[in-house]
Amino acid sequence: MCLCLQRQGECLAYNGRGNVYSDKGDNDNAFKDFNEAIKLDPKFALAYSNRGLVYRDKGDNDNAFKDFNEAIKLDPKLALAYSNRGLIYRDKGDNDNALKDFNEAIKLDPKYAYAYNRGLVYLGKGDNDNALKDFNEAIKLAPKLANAYHTRGLLYKKMGDQEKAIADFQTALLYCGAGTLSCELPQNRLNILQKK
């Protein structure tokens, strides 16, 4: 964890508060807190991975990628960092490296629900069976994970099962946290399906 015991509490506090800000969509304050945690301990891998997510949310995939690489360098067993870097690879259209990173994250921590974002890669490749398995596993591991319902809803929509898609988008809205992007996307999809 943190470099010295006197500062460990501070490192963890800044990182924790940064996560709260990030969850609320306050990327500027999240970024400040993750920077402070890294300043206190330049070897705090988790803070790099968390800051990388803020960069990704801001659309800065290059700096996000750098932070995820640094987190993996500092802690090669941090499943979160592999999963997050897998998202960047996927965003760039590099499905092979995305799959490698998601697979590594799952190997390191099979109970880490976000690693099953691997289903997005399968979805993009048209492998609906494996995509469905991954989205179902994410929901099994984290039954209130809005993103898993949203992505599974996308799969059902693609498969032509409008009823299941609507149900998943509605469930995503129950767990998304009002006013966040994780609410906006399923709401938009739901609106489109219900107009048909």
C-alpha positions as CSV (number, residue, x, y, z in Angstrom):
1,M,0.0,0.0,0.0
2,C,1.4,3.3,1.0
3,L,5.0,4.3,1.4
4,C,5.1,4.9,5.2
5,L,2.8,4.1,8.0
6,Q,2.4,7.7,9.1
7,R,1.0,8.5,5.7
8,Q,-0.9,5.3,5.0
9,G,-4.1,6.7,6.4
10,E,-3.8,9.8,4.3
11,C,-3.1,7.8,1.1
12,L,-6.1,5.6,1.7
13,A,-8.3,8.6,2.6
14,Y,-7.5,10.6,-0.5
15,N,-7.9,7.5,-2.7
16,G,-11.2,6.6,-1.0
17,R,-12.6,10.2,-1.3
18,G,-11.4,10.2,-4.9
19,N,-13.6,7.1,-5.5
20,V,-16.6,8.8,-4.0
21,Y,-16.1,11.9,-6.2
22,S,-15.6,9.7,-9.2
23,D,-18.8,7.7,-8.4
24,K,-20.7,11.0,-8.3
25,G,-19.2,12.1,-11.6
26,D,-17.1,14.9,-10.0
27,N,-14.0,14.1,-12.1
28,D,-12.1,17.3,-11.2
29,N,-12.2,16.6,-7.4
30,A,-11.5,12.9,-8.0
31,F,-8.5,13.7,-10.1
32,K,-7.2,16.1,-7.3
33,D,-7.5,13.4,-4.7
34,F,-5.9,10.6,-6.7
35,N,-3.0,13.0,-7.6
36,E,-2.6,13.7,-3.8
37,A,-2.5,10.0,-3.0
38,I,0.1,9.5,-5.7
39,K,2.1,12.5,-4.4
40,L,2.1,11.0,-0.9
41,D,3.1,7.6,-2.3
42,P,4.4,7.4,-5.9
43,K,4.2,3.6,-5.7
44,F,0.4,3.4,-4.8
45,A,-0.8,1.3,-7.7
46,L,-4.5,1.5,-6.9
47,A,-4.4,5.3,-7.1
48,Y,-2.9,5.2,-10.5
49,S,-5.6,2.8,-11.7
50,N,-8.3,4.9,-10.2
51,R,-6.9,8.1,-11.7
52,G,-6.7,6.2,-15.1
53,L,-10.5,5.8,-14.9
54,V,-10.9,9.5,-14.4
55,Y,-8.7,10.2,-17.5
56,R,-10.9,7.7,-19.4
57,D,-14.1,9.4,-18.3
58,K,-12.6,12.7,-19.5
59,G,-11.8,11.1,-22.9
60,D,-8.0,11.1,-22.4
61,N,-7.3,7.5,-23.2
62,D,-3.6,8.1,-23.7
63,N,-3.0,9.2,-20.1
64,A,-5.5,6.6,-18.9
65,F,-3.4,3.9,-20.6
66,K,-0.2,5.3,-19.0
67,D,-1.8,5.1,-15.6
68,F,-3.0,1.6,-16.0
69,N,0.4,0.5,-17.3
70,E,2.0,2.1,-14.3
71,A,-0.4,0.4,-11.9
72,I,0.4,-3.0,-13.5
73,K,4.1,-2.3,-13.3
74,L,3.8,-1.4,-9.6
75,D,1.4,-4.3,-8.8
76,P,1.3,-7.0,-11.4
77,K,-1.5,-8.8,-9.5
78,L,-3.9,-5.9,-9.5
79,A,-6.9,-7.3,-11.4
80,L,-8.6,-3.9,-11.5
81,A,-5.7,-2.4,-13.5
82,Y,-5.8,-5.1,-16.2
83,S,-9.6,-4.8,-16.4
84,N,-9.4,-1.1,-16.8
85,R,-6.6,-1.3,-19.4
86,G,-8.8,-3.9,-21.2
87,L,-11.4,-1.2,-21.6
88,I,-8.9,1.2,-23.2
89,Y,-7.8,-1.5,-25.6
90,R,-11.4,-2.2,-26.4
91,D,-12.0,1.5,-27.0
92,K,-9.1,1.6,-29.4
93,G,-10.5,-1.5,-31.3
94,D,-7.7,-3.7,-30.2
95,N,-9.8,-6.7,-29.2
96,D,-7.0,-9.2,-28.9
97,N,-5.2,-7.2,-26.2
98,A,-8.5,-6.3,-24.6
99,L,-9.3,-10.0,-24.3
100,K,-5.8,-10.7,-22.9
101,D,-6.2,-8.1,-20.2
102,F,-9.7,-9.1,-19.2
103,N,-8.6,-12.8,-19.1
104,E,-5.7,-11.8,-16.9
105,A,-8.0,-9.9,-14.6
106,I,-10.3,-12.8,-14.3
107,K,-7.4,-15.2,-13.7
108,L,-6.1,-13.0,-10.9
109,D,-9.6,-12.4,-9.4
110,P,-12.5,-14.5,-10.7
111,K,-14.9,-12.7,-8.4
112,Y,-14.1,-9.3,-9.8
113,A,-17.4,-8.5,-11.6
114,Y,-16.0,-5.6,-13.7
115,A,-13.5,-8.0,-15.4
116,Y,-16.5,-9.5,-17.1
117,N,-16.7,-6.4,-19.2
118,R,-14.9,-8.9,-21.4
119,G,-18.4,-9.5,-22.7
120,L,-18.3,-6.2,-24.5
121,V,-15.4,-7.5,-26.6
122,Y,-17.4,-10.7,-27.3
123,L,-20.4,-8.6,-28.2
124,G,-18.3,-6.5,-30.6
125,K,-17.0,-9.7,-32.2
126,G,-20.6,-11.1,-32.6
127,D,-19.9,-13.9,-30.1
128,N,-23.3,-13.6,-28.4
129,D,-23.0,-16.8,-26.3
130,N,-19.8,-15.8,-24.6
131,A,-21.0,-12.2,-24.2
132,L,-24.1,-13.4,-22.4
133,K,-22.1,-15.7,-20.2
134,D,-19.9,-12.8,-19.1
135,F,-22.8,-10.4,-18.5
136,N,-24.6,-13.1,-16.5
137,E,-21.5,-13.8,-14.4
138,A,-21.0,-10.1,-13.7
139,I,-24.7,-9.9,-12.5
140,K,-24.3,-13.0,-10.4
141,L,-21.2,-11.5,-8.7
142,A,-22.6,-8.0,-8.3
143,P,-26.4,-8.1,-8.5
144,K,-26.6,-4.3,-8.3
145,L,-24.1,-3.5,-11.0
146,A,-26.0,-1.2,-13.3
147,N,-23.5,-1.5,-16.2
148,A,-23.9,-5.3,-16.4
149,Y,-27.6,-4.9,-16.9
150,H,-27.1,-2.2,-19.4
151,T,-24.6,-4.2,-21.5
152,R,-26.7,-7.3,-21.3
153,G,-29.7,-5.2,-22.4
154,L,-27.6,-4.2,-25.4
155,L,-27.0,-7.8,-26.2
156,Y,-30.7,-8.7,-25.9
157,K,-31.6,-5.8,-28.2
158,K,-29.0,-7.0,-30.7
159,M,-30.5,-10.5,-30.5
160,G,-34.0,-9.0,-31.1
161,D,-35.4,-9.8,-27.7
162,Q,-37.0,-6.4,-27.0
163,E,-38.8,-7.5,-23.8
164,K,-35.6,-8.7,-22.1
165,A,-33.7,-5.6,-23.3
166,I,-36.3,-3.3,-21.8
167,A,-36.3,-5.3,-18.5
168,D,-32.5,-5.0,-18.3
169,F,-32.4,-1.3,-19.1
170,Q,-35.1,-0.7,-16.4
171,T,-33.0,-2.7,-13.9
172,A,-29.9,-0.7,-14.8
173,L,-31.9,2.4,-13.9
174,L,-32.7,1.1,-10.5
175,Y,-29.0,0.8,-9.6
176,C,-27.2,3.5,-11.7
177,G,-27.1,6.5,-9.3
178,A,-29.3,9.3,-10.5
179,G,-27.7,11.9,-12.8
180,T,-24.8,9.8,-13.9
181,L,-23.7,8.6,-17.3
182,S,-24.5,5.1,-16.2
183,C,-28.1,6.3,-15.9
184,E,-28.2,8.3,-19.1
185,L,-27.3,5.5,-21.5
186,P,-29.9,2.9,-20.4
187,Q,-32.5,5.6,-20.2
188,N,-31.8,6.7,-23.7
189,R,-32.0,3.1,-25.0
190,L,-35.1,2.4,-23.0
191,N,-36.8,5.5,-24.5
192,I,-36.0,4.4,-28.0
193,L,-37.3,0.8,-27.4
194,Q,-40.5,2.0,-25.8
195,K,-41.3,4.3,-28.7
196,K,-41.3,1.4,-31.1
